[in-house]
C-alpha cells in the first residue's frame, strides 16, 4: 500500500520566532505581575485611633486601645490576639508581643511566598521551609528567608483591630 500525504506546509521562520518571542514576553510579564511595592511609611488615621506598623517595613509603630474614627475594616478583636502570640488573618498576621502592643505583618513568607501558619513563643512560623520571624518586628530569626516580613498598617480602636 502506498500512501500519499497531503501537501507539505511551510512555516516561515519569522512566524516561528514571533510566536516564541510572544510566549516569552507573556511569561516574563506574568512573572513580574502581582508584585507588591513598598509603601512610604506609617499611615495615620484621620480621626483618631492608633496606627501600628506601616506598609513599607517595620517602623516601630505605636500601639494602643484609643478610640476614634480612623481605619477601615475590622479584622479582629483585641481579645482574639493572645499576648506573646498572634493570629494569621487572611493576608496579614497580627501579633501582640507584649500586653497591649499590637503589630501586623504580611502573612507571605519572604523566602518563597508561602503563607505563614502561626505564632508561638514570640516567633511567626512558616511551615514550608521553617523560616521564623520575630513577632515584635518581623525580622528573620532563622530559616532560608533573608528578608523581614513587611509590616502592615493597622489601627487599634477600643477592643477592635482594623486595617488602616
Buried (B, 14 or more C-beta within 10 A) or exposed (E): EEEEEEEEEEEEEEEEEEEEEEEEEEEEEEEEEEEEEEBEEBBBBEEBBBBBBBBBBBBEBBBBBBBBEBBEEEBBEBEBBEEBBBBBBEEBBBBBBEEEBBBBBBBBBBBEEBBBBBBBEBBBBBEBEEBBBBBBBBEBBEBBBEBBBBBBBBBBBEEBBBBB
